[in-house]
């Protein structure tokens, strides 16, 4: 039955099993803003006097009136981009779906577009980046998703109409009008544009035309909007039409809808049209509907100043998120040429070594009756992602049929795992993944497991606890 472009119709959406089972996705948040190697929101902040990226641009490329963002995009060549090799690495790391950026707020499209000439085939790399990613994902049997950040571009890009003490920027250059946009009325030198979405009906029509083109060309299994469902401040109609088109396209191809739409409005009446996405944070407990955290190893675009998350930190995030019925979408920053640096490559290797041992307790699981036990928890405050100082009493749980997986977030010094959340079940056996069966006893509902001297893994070891059926 086709979906209509209404909340009533789209709220009948049901999350496909592939997303519920996958748990871990890799994201390529990559484009011409990677070129300066100086971090996220470069196309905006290079036009904001006083920011680090403005100073870097002025000293590296010259004044934005002479070398603007229209010139930066010409430098993006993606000359070492090897999507097949990268997908090999992502699959080996444990990724079960892959997501590529179609367009960021910079209004540059990473695919061959018929509605916008500033794209990666006509400018810069000379390659349809999305088509190459999709082919690699298909070859590896991974669901393929795309992210669009276009909705906010009209307000976000307005700073190119400004000026500094050296004079006006190049945002009024008529030859680049379709990249820089007609947005002078939104000009304001603030950290985050306000409003995020424009109320301009012409922009809404353009957004819908572009997103419809993305869906038609790449038939994604996942579509992500970087913000609330567009354009809620003015009208939801364009967003609802895009989501219905996504689902109906998927249903036409597969016989039933297998696509997922993600946006960042947490209100149930809005998020019901798809899945809730939470950027660089998560939920305090188990959610009744699947959801997703999106985060990055470091900055969103490649940044030479970055201090990366360790593999251990990423694994702890993954375990905590999955225990609460969530998925983790992890960006691994690519260098401008499309390759990964040594640190990111090593992190993927370490993540893969862990998922090879503990993936049984991650993929295809569902939440247990409680997500965990112990005194420690992640901090939920904006984009806070500090690593937690876990104790040996901290566990996170998942479940598959009669097996509960208990992830130990700190290895106990006394080699005894004590779990108190299984009072309702009789334990018939315990395995330490990566080691084998281990001795245990259960009294008054408390499970005590005898552990080996050396843990199989450096972080988040997992006990598979079999419960008596019934």
N, C-alpha and C positions, 0 to 999 in steps of 0.2 A: 504494500500500500504506500503510495508516494507521500512524502512529507510536504506539508504546506508551509509557507513562510510566516508561521504564527507561533507564538509561545505554546499555545494549546497543542498543536500538532507536534512540534519539536520536543516537547517535554515527554513524549512517549519514547524518546531515544533510549536504547539499552546499550550499555558498554559491551563491545565485542570481546569474546574470550581472548583473542590474541593480545589485546592490551592488558587485560587482567593478569594474564600469564607471564607477560614479557618482563616486567619489573624494571629492567635497565635498558635505557636507550642512549645513544651517542648523538650529539648535536654538532653540526658544523655551522657555527656562528662566524661567518667569514665573508669578506668582501673588500672593496677598495679602502675602507677605513683601516684595514690591516697594514696598508702600505707604509705609513710613517712608523709603525711598530710602537705606537705610543698610546694605545688603549682605546676604550669605548667612547662613543659620542664625539669622536674627533671632528666629524663634519660640522658639528655644531660649535664645539668649544674653540676651534681654530679661529672663529669669528667673535670670540668673547675676550676682549682685552683683560689681562690680569690672570687668566687661567694658565695652567702649565702647558696645555696643548697650544694655546695662542703663542706663548713665548717660544715653544719648540718650533712651531711653524714659521714664525717670523725669522728665527735664526737659522733655520734649515733650508727653507724654500723661498723666503722673502715675504713681502707684505701681501695680504690676501687680495689686494686690488690687482696685483701683478701675477700672482700664482694662487689661484683660488681652488675650491674643491673640484671645479670642472677640470683642473689640471692634475689634481691628485688622482682622479679616476683613470686618467690616461696611463699612469705609472703602474697600475695593477696588471700584471702579465700572467700570473698563475703558471709560470713556466715549468715548475716541478710538480704540478698537481697530478697525482696518480691515484684516482679514486678506487681502483681495484686493489691496489696495495694497502691503501688506508682502510678499506672495508675489511680486508683480511685481518688487519690489526684490531679493528673494532670488534669483530666477531670473536677473535681470540681472547679479547679482554672480557667478553661476556655479554656484549650488546645483543639484544633481541629485537630492537628496531632502530631505525636510523632517521634522523631529521636534518634537513638542509634549509638554510636561510634563503628565501626567495628574494626578499627586499628588506633593507633596514630603513630607518627613518631618513636616511640620506637620499631616498628616492632613486636609487640605482638598482636596476633589476638584474639578478644573477641568471637570467635565461633570455632566450630569443623572444622578444615581445613584439607583437604587432601594434600595441597601443602606446609604446614608450620607447623612443630611440636610444635613451641612455641605458643601455643594457650590455651585458658581458659578451655578447656576440658582435655588436657593432662598435663597442668601445672597450679598450683595455685588452682583456685576455683573448678575445676572438673565439670564445668557447661558450657553449651552452652548459653552464655549470650544473644547473638542476638536472638536465638530461643525462649528463655523465654520472652524477650521483645516483639517479634513479636506476640507471643501467647496472651500476655496481651493486646497489641494494637488491635489485631483482636477481642478479646472478648469485647472490649469497642467501637468497630466500628470506630477506628481511622486509617487514612492512616499511613503507617509505612515507615520510611526512615532510611537510614544508611549513616554514614560519613566515608570516607576513607582518611587517612592522610599519606598513605604509599608512595606516589610519592617522597616525600622529604627524606625518611628514609635513603637512601644510603649516602647522604651527611651529614645529621643531626646527624647520629650515629657515625660519623667518630672520634669524640673526644675520644671515648673509646680506641683508639690506641695511645693516648698521655701518658704523664708522669708528675709528679710533683717533688718536692724536696725530696720526700720519695721514688721515684722510678716509674717504668712504671705501667700503669693500666692493667686491665685484658682483654682488647679488642682483644689481639692476642691469647687468649685461644682457641685451636683448637676444644675443646668439645662444645664451644658456637659459633662457626663460623657462623652458620646459623641465630643466633640472632644478633650478632654483625656486621656481613656483611664484605665483602672484600672491604674496602673503605679507606685504608690508604692514597691513593693519594689525598683524599679530606681533610685530617687533617689540621685544622686551628682553632686557639682559638679566635673565634669572636662571637659576640652576636647572629647573624643570619647567617646561612651557605650561602656561595656564591660560586658556584651557588646553587639555591634552588633545582633544578632538575638536575640529572646527565644526561650526553649525552651517557651513556653506553647502547648499544642496548640489551645486556643480561638483564639489569635491567628493561628496557622497557617491554621485553617479560614476565619477572616475574610479574611485576605490572599488566599487562593485564590478565595474568592467574589468579592472586589472585582476581582481581575485577570481572572477569567473574564468578569465583566461588561464590563470594558474591551475585551476581545477580541471578545466577541459584538456589542457596540455599534459598534465602529469598525474591525473587521477589519484591524488594522494590518499593514503590510509589515515593520515592525521593532518589537520590544519590548525595552526596556532596563531592567534592574534595577540600582539603585544599590548595588551590593555583590556578594558572591558569590551563586551560585545559592542561593536560599532553600530551606530553613533549615539549611544544612549542619552547623551546630554540634549540631543535634538530629536532624533528618531531612531528606532531600532530597525526600521524597515530594511536598509541595506544589509545589515548584519544577518537578519533572519533570512533574507533571500539567499545570501551566500551560503549559510549553513544548510538550508534545505537543498540547494543545488549540490553541495558536497555529498550529502547523504543519498540523494536520488541518483547521482552519478555512480556512486559506489554500488547501490542496489541494482542498478541496471547492468553493471559489469559482473557482479558476484552473485546476483540472485537475491541477496539480502544485504542490508547496509553493514559494512565492516569498517567504516570510517569513523574517526573521532574528531570532534571539534573542541578546542581548548581556548579559554579566555580567563581573565583574572578578576571578574566580578564574583564575589563569594556569596552574594544573595541567592538563596535557593531558587527563587522564581526566575532568575536570569541564568544561573549556572546549570539549570535543568536541561538546557538545550544541548549540552555536551558534558565535558569534564572540566572540573575546576583545576586551574594551574596556579601554583604559588611560586613566585620567584624568590630564590635564595632564602627560603624559610619553609615551614611546614605546619602541621596541625598538632595540637597537644595530645590527641588520642585517636582511636580508631574511627574512621569515617564510614558511614553506611554505604556510600558510593565510592568507587575508585577515583583517585585523584592523582596529581603529579606535582612533584617539585622540579623546577628547572634551576640549574646552577652551572657554574663553570669551575674548571680547575684553577683559573686565575681570573683575569679581566675577561670581558666578553670578546673584545678584539685583541689581537696580539699586542703585548705590552712588555718591552724590555725591562721595565721596572718591577715586574710582577714577583711576588713570593707565592709560589703555587701551594695548593693543598697537597698533602701527602696522600699516597694510596690508602694508608690506614685511615685517614680522615674521611676520604670518600667512601670507604667500605662501611665505616660506622654510620655515616649518613644514610647509606643504602639500607642497612639493616634496620635502622630506626624507622625509616620511611615505609619500608615494606611491611613492617609489623603493624602499621597503622592503615593498611589497605592502599598504600600509595606506590607510585612508580618514581624512579629517579631518571631525569633526562640530563645528561652530563655533557657540557661543552668542553672540548679539548681544543684550545686555541691553535689555529694554523698560522704559520708564518705567511708573509705576503705571497711567496712563491708556491704555496700549497702544501709544503712539507710540515712535519712536526719536529720540534726541537728535541734534544736528547732527554730532557727532564720529562716531557710529556710521553715520549716513547717508553721510558722506563716505568712511568706511572701505569700506563696501559698494560705493560708486561706484568707488573705486580698485581694489578687488579685481576688480570686473567689467571694468574697462579692461584689467587684466592677463590675466584668463582669456579675454577675447575674442581676444587675440593668441596666448597660449601654451596655450590649452585643448587644442590638437591633441596636445600632449605629455603631457597629464594624463588626459583622459577616455578610457576604453576601452583604456588601455595596460596592460602587464604588466611585471613587473620584468625588467631586463637581467640578465646573468650576475653582475654586481656592482652594488651600489646606488650606488656613487660612487667618486671618488678625490679625493685631496688630504689635507692635514694636519688639517683642522678637523672637529669633530663636535659634535652637540648633547650637552649634559650630561644623563645619565640618573641622577637622584637625587631620589626622592620626586616632589614636584610642581614641580620646578625647570623653568622655561621661559625662562631668560635668552637673549636674542638672541646669536647667535654672531658673533664677529669673523671673517668668512670671508675667505679669500685668493683671488687670481686662479687658484690651482691647485685650488680646490675645485669639484667638479662632482657633480651627482646625475643618475642615468640612469633612463630608462624605455624601453619598447620596444613597437612595434606592427609585427608582421611583419618586414620587412627594414629598418625605420627605427628607429634609436636616437636618442632625444632626450637631449641633454646640456644640462642647466641650469647656467649659469654663475652661481655664487653671489657673485662679485665681478668686475667688468669690468676686464680687464687694461690697465695703463697703456700698454703697448707695442702694443696692438691685435692681439695674437697669442694665439689660443686654442690651447693645447697639451693634447692628450688622449692618454693612454697606455693606456687600457683596451680599445682596439679591435684589439689585435694579431692576433686571429683572423679579422678580416674585412677585405675589400677595399672601400674607400670609393669609391662612384661619383658622389656629389654631396653638397653641403652647403648647407642654407638656414638663414639667420638669421631666425627667425620675427618678423614685423613689419617685415622689411627686404627679404629676397629671397635669391637665390643669392649665395654668397661663394666667393672663391678658396681653394683648399686644396692641400696636398701631403701625401703619406703616405710615410714612409720608415722601414723597420725596425719597422713597426707603429705608429709614433707619428704621430698626425694633427696637423697644424699648419694653422690656419685664419686667414686674413687678415680682420680685422674692420673695419667702417667707423669713422670718427672718432667718431661719436656713437651710443651704444646706443639701440635702439628704446624700451627701458623702463628705469626707474630701478632695478629689482631683478629678479634671476633671469631674465636673458635666456636664450633657448633656441635651440640649434643642432639642426636636424633632419638627421641624418647617415644617408644612404642607403647600405646595404651590398649588395654583389653577392649575388644569390640563390644558394642552394645550400650 
